[in-house]
């Protein structure tokens, strides 16, 4: 499992080419997890780190109580733990 990496090859944004896959990195939904939680998936252990600091959905831009600090409510990178 890994994250595919793409390159936008035109200024119109219509065409992309895949440069490859970054192994040992995935994207995880962290709505019900805290940062640095270890997740088990397919017999592997993954550790999650939010893209920005974890915060409430209401604090995101356009939310009920937006805050000036960047945060993420749902998604994070998950790094495969080497054991």
Secondary structure, DSSP 8 states (H G I E B T S, - for coil): -EEEEEEE-STTS--EEEEEEEETEEEEE-TT--TT-EEEETTEEEEEEESS-B--GGGSTTSTT--SS--BSSEEEEEE---
